[in-house]
Amino acid sequence: MNATSDLFHIRKSLRFVIAATIALLPLAAMNDALACATCGCSLSTDAAMGYSATTGWRVSADYSFINQNQLRKGTGAVSPEQVAAINDAGGDQEVEDQTINRYITLGLSYSSSANWNFRLLVPYIDRNHTTYASATNPLTPDQISSADVSSLGDIKFITSYQGILPTHNLGIQLGVKLPTGAYGGPDASGSGTVGRSPVSFGPAGNAGGELLDTSLQAGTGSTDLIVGSYYYQPVSQDFDAFVNGQFQAAVMEKLNQVGADYRPGNLLTVSFGVRYEADPKIVPQLQVNMTSKSADGGALADTTDTAGTVAYLSPGVSASVMKNTQMYAFVQLPVYSNLDGYQLFPRWTATVGLGYSF
């Protein structure tokens, strides 16, 4: 394949990637924006490992680190003192300090044929959240309350079908998220709790002894429907390109009592990128990951501070470390955020993973 032919195929495929991304983005407009915009990892791990039509089993494990340590509103940063000034003027606005998220996700997938893949994802959530609560200036360390979450999260099961084209490089997905993680909040009277084993703050600080926000518990208490699609293809002798999108919405909520209800906002993720496969043993990659989600709803939701849209530029690499075994590592660098209310946001995130096929 000569250079002129390579350039033609690259341009043709990039036009498809851009067109597919534009086609998927209108779904985001239906969701206002993003809830807890930065609580989860938006990296496309499927693309990181490389899409495949190979039959058999694959087990995987990945670790993501997200340190939300910068307060933002709209498209800009704000200081904790600026947020506390709202309370100085008689308002009631939480002044969050930091949220450190560590996610370990175990995966098991099975491809019975080149057309079908079935995947189970089991997350473990390790989260520390600190807040000044509705504090006024001056902010002091003794006002900070801390809560720790360390438990199983909500399990996902996703079925993929890629028999639409004879090349098996266009797929559609249908899945479900189950309420397996601990969830809940205060009941309508404020004297008890609803849900299953919700976590509380420790005794210190302005929020001492209170229940942690429902949106920051290990699970949401909802059953969610997941639909998605993906497409990948070589764009030259050495480059592959991909685009994918996934939409997730709650269809049943266990927190449905009057005065103590909660529904997580709808979530849309769109990713596209390229993989440089001149050496199949070491594959540099670049992804663009966009996430949009509508505000959480219900009496237990923070409806004003849980929506927004974010985008990350994510360079990384995957490597074949031994037969049938791959590792990958990515850093996500935020390039855009537009957040409703006042939300904590990361300056960077990181993900490493390992997969074994048999």
C-alpha positions in Angstrom: 0.0 0.0 0.0 1.6 3.3 -1.1 1.5 6.6 0.6 -1.2 8.1 -1.6 -3.4 5.1 -1.0 -2.8 5.3 2.8 -3.7 9.0 2.8 -7.0 8.2 0.9 -8.0 5.5 3.3 -7.1 7.6 6.4 -9.2 10.5 5.1 -12.1 8.2 4.2 -12.2 6.6 7.6 -11.8 9.8 9.5 -14.8 11.2 7.7 -16.7 8.1 8.9 -15.5 8.5 12.5 -16.5 12.2 12.5 -19.9 11.6 10.9 -20.6 8.7 13.4 -19.6 10.9 16.3 -21.8 13.7 15.2 -24.7 11.3 14.7 -24.3 10.0 18.3 -23.9 13.4 19.9 -27.6 14.5 19.6 -28.5 11.9 22.1 -26.5 14.0 24.6 -28.7 17.0 24.0 -31.7 15.0 25.3 -29.9 14.6 28.7 -29.2 18.2 29.6 -25.7 17.3 30.7 -23.8 15.1 33.1 -24.5 13.9 36.7 -21.5 13.5 39.0 -19.7 14.3 35.8 -16.4 13.1 36.9 -17.2 10.2 39.4 -16.6 7.5 36.8 -14.0 6.5 34.3 -15.0 7.4 30.7 -12.1 5.5 29.0 -13.1 3.0 26.3 -11.4 -0.2 27.7 -12.9 -2.2 24.8 -10.9 -0.1 22.3 -7.9 -0.1 24.6 -7.7 -3.9 24.4 -8.7 -3.9 20.7 -12.0 -5.1 19.4 -12.0 -8.7 18.2 -14.2 -11.3 16.5 -12.2 -14.2 18.0 -14.2 -16.9 19.8 -13.5 -18.0 23.4 -13.1 -16.5 26.8 -11.4 -13.4 28.2 -10.9 -12.4 31.8 -9.8 -8.9 32.6 -9.0 -6.6 35.5 -8.5 -2.8 35.5 -7.7 -0.2 38.1 -8.8 3.5 37.7 -7.7 6.4 39.9 -9.7 9.7 39.9 -8.8 12.5 42.3 -11.4 15.2 42.2 -9.7 18.0 43.9 -10.7 21.1 42.0 -14.1 22.9 42.3 -15.6 24.1 39.1 -18.8 25.8 37.9 -19.7 26.0 34.2 -16.4 26.0 32.3 -14.2 27.6 34.9 -12.6 26.9 38.3 -13.8 28.4 41.5 -12.2 28.5 45.0 -13.8 27.0 48.1 -14.0 30.5 49.6 -16.1 31.7 46.6 -18.6 28.9 47.2 -18.6 29.5 51.0 -19.4 33.2 50.2 -22.9 32.0 49.1 -23.5 30.8 52.6 -22.0 34.1 54.0 -24.9 35.8 52.1 -27.5 33.5 53.7 -27.5 30.8 51.1 -27.3 27.0 51.6 -24.5 25.6 49.3 -22.3 22.6 50.1 -18.6 23.4 50.0 -17.0 20.1 48.9 -13.3 19.5 49.6 -12.1 16.4 47.7 -13.2 13.0 46.4 -10.6 10.3 45.7 -12.0 7.4 43.7 -10.3 4.1 43.2 -12.1 1.6 41.0 -11.2 -2.1 40.5 -13.3 -3.8 37.8 -13.2 -7.5 37.1 -14.5 -8.6 33.7 -15.4 -12.0 32.2 -16.5 -12.2 28.6 -17.4 -15.1 26.3 -17.7 -15.1 22.5 -19.6 -18.1 21.2 -19.0 -17.1 17.6 -17.7 -14.2 15.6 -21.1 -12.6 15.9 -21.8 -12.7 19.7 -20.1 -11.6 22.8 -21.4 -11.7 26.4 -19.6 -9.7 29.1 -19.9 -9.4 32.9 -18.4 -6.5 34.7 -18.0 -6.5 38.5 -16.7 -3.2 40.1 -15.2 -2.6 43.5 -15.5 0.9 44.8 -12.9 2.5 47.1 -13.9 6.2 47.7 -13.0 8.9 50.2 -15.0 12.0 50.2 -14.4 15.1 52.3 -16.6 18.2 52.7 -17.0 21.4 54.7 -20.8 21.0 54.3 -22.7 24.3 54.2 -19.8 26.2 55.8 -19.2 30.0 55.9 -15.9 31.8 55.6 -13.3 31.5 57.0 -12.9 27.8 56.1 -10.9 25.8 58.7 -9.7 22.2 58.8 -11.8 21.3 61.8 -14.9 21.9 59.7 -14.1 19.1 57.3 -16.1 15.8 57.5 -14.8 12.6 55.9 -16.6 9.4 54.6 -15.2 6.2 53.2 -16.8 3.8 50.8 -15.2 0.5 50.3 -17.5 -2.2 48.8 -18.9 -3.9 45.7 -20.5 -1.6 43.2 -23.3 -2.1 40.6 -22.7 -5.1 38.3 -23.2 -4.8 34.5 -24.0 -7.5 32.0 -23.7 -6.5 28.3 -24.4 -8.5 25.2 -22.8 -7.4 21.9 -23.8 -8.5 18.4 -21.4 -7.8 15.5 -22.9 -10.0 12.7 -24.3 -7.0 10.8 -21.4 -6.8 8.4 -19.4 -9.8 7.0 -16.3 -8.1 8.4 -17.7 -8.2 12.0 -16.4 -4.7 12.7 -19.8 -3.0 13.4 -21.5 -4.0 16.6 -24.6 -3.1 18.7 -24.9 -3.6 22.4 -27.7 -4.2 24.9 -27.1 -4.5 28.6 -28.3 -4.0 32.1 -26.8 -2.5 35.3 -28.1 -4.2 38.5 -28.4 -2.6 42.0 -25.9 -4.8 43.7 -23.9 -2.0 45.5 -24.9 -0.5 48.8 -27.2 2.5 48.4 -29.5 4.8 50.2 -30.1 8.0 52.2 -32.3 9.5 54.9 -36.0 8.6 55.1 -38.7 11.2 54.6 -38.9 11.9 58.3 -35.1 12.4 58.6 -34.9 10.1 61.6 -34.0 6.9 59.8 -32.5 5.5 56.6 -33.8 4.0 53.4 -31.8 1.6 51.1 -29.2 -1.0 51.9 -26.2 -0.2 54.1 -25.6 3.4 53.2 -22.4 4.9 54.4 -22.2 7.9 56.9 -19.6 10.5 57.6 -17.4 10.1 60.6 -18.1 12.1 63.8 -15.8 15.1 63.0 -16.6 18.3 61.1 -19.8 20.1 60.0 -21.4 17.0 58.5 -20.3 14.6 61.3 -22.6 11.6 61.7 -24.7 12.5 58.7 -25.3 10.1 55.8 -23.1 10.4 52.7 -24.7 11.8 49.6 -26.9 9.2 47.8 -24.9 9.9 44.6 -21.6 9.0 46.3 -22.7 5.6 47.7 -21.2 2.5 46.1 -24.5 1.9 44.2 -27.4 3.8 42.9 -30.3 1.4 43.9 -31.5 1.5 40.3 -31.7 -1.1 37.4 -30.4 0.6 34.3 -30.8 -0.2 30.6 -27.7 0.1 28.5 -27.7 0.4 24.7 -24.7 1.1 22.5 -22.8 0.6 19.2 -19.3 0.6 17.9 -17.4 0.5 14.7 -13.7 -0.1 14.0 -11.6 -0.6 10.8 -8.0 -0.2 9.5 -7.4 3.2 8.0 -4.0 2.3 6.6 -1.4 -0.4 6.8 -0.4 0.6 10.4 -3.4 2.5 11.8 -6.8 1.4 13.1 -9.6 3.8 14.0 -12.7 3.3 16.1 -15.8 5.1 17.3 -18.3 4.0 19.9 -21.2 5.3 21.9 -23.2 4.0 24.9 -26.4 5.3 26.5 -27.5 4.3 30.0 -30.8 5.1 31.8 -32.5 3.9 35.0 -35.7 2.0 34.3 -36.5 0.9 37.9 -35.5 2.4 41.2 -35.5 0.8 44.7 -35.5 4.3 46.2 -39.0 5.1 45.3 -40.7 6.2 48.5 -42.4 9.6 48.7 -39.9 12.1 50.1 -37.0 9.6 49.9 -36.7 8.8 46.2 -33.7 8.9 44.0 -33.1 8.4 40.3 -29.6 8.8 38.7 -29.4 10.9 35.6 -29.2 9.5 32.1 -25.6 8.9 30.9 -24.2 9.2 27.4 -20.5 8.4 26.5 -19.0 8.8 23.1 -15.4 7.9 22.3 -13.3 7.8 19.1 -9.6 7.3 18.5 -6.8 5.6 16.6 -4.3 2.7 17.3 -0.9 2.5 15.8 -0.3 -1.2 15.1 3.0 -1.2 13.2 4.3 -3.5 16.0 1.4 -5.6 17.3 3.3 -6.3 20.5 3.3 -2.6 21.5 0.4 -0.4 20.3 0.3 3.3 21.1 -3.2 4.7 21.2 -5.0 8.0 21.4 -8.7 8.4 22.5 -11.1 11.3 22.8 -13.7 10.5 25.5 -16.8 12.6 25.9 -19.4 12.1 28.7 -22.8 13.8 29.2 -25.4 13.1 31.8 -28.6 14.7 33.0 -29.1 15.8 36.6 -30.1 13.2 39.3 -33.7 13.4 40.3 -35.7 12.8 43.5 -35.8 14.1 47.1 -32.4 12.5 47.8 -30.7 14.0 44.8 -28.5 17.0 44.6 -30.4 18.2 41.5 -28.5 21.5 41.1 -24.9 20.1 41.3 -25.0 16.8 39.4 -25.2 17.7 35.7 -22.6 18.6 33.1 -20.6 17.6 30.1 -16.9 16.7 30.0 -14.3 15.7 27.4 -10.9 14.0 27.9 -7.9 13.5 25.6 -6.5 10.1 26.6 -3.1 8.9 25.4 -2.1 5.4 26.2 -0.4 2.1 25.1 -1.3 -1.6 25.1 1.3 -4.3 25.1 1.4 -8.1 24.7 3.4 -9.3 27.7 3.0 -13.0 27.0 0.9 -15.4 25.0 -2.8 -14.4 25.0 -2.1 -11.7 27.7 -2.3 -7.9 27.2 -1.7 -5.0 29.4 -2.7 -1.4 28.9 -2.2 2.0 30.6 -3.9 5.4 29.9 -3.9 8.9 31.3 -7.0 11.0 30.8 -6.4 14.8 30.5 -9.5 17.0 30.7 -9.8 19.4 27.8 -13.4 20.6 28.4 -15.9 20.7 31.1 -19.3 22.5 31.5 -20.7 21.6 34.9 -24.0 22.7 36.5 -23.7 24.1 40.0 -20.5 23.5 41.9 -18.7 20.2 41.4 -15.4 18.6 42.2 -13.3 17.9 39.1 -10.0 16.0 38.4 -6.9 17.5 36.9 -6.1 14.0 35.4 -7.1 10.4 35.8 -5.3 7.1 35.1 -6.2 3.6 34.2 -4.2 0.4 34.0 -5.5 -3.0 33.0 -4.7 -6.6 32.2 -6.5 -9.1 30.0 -6.1 -12.8 29.3 -7.8 -14.7 26.4 -8.3 -18.5 26.3 
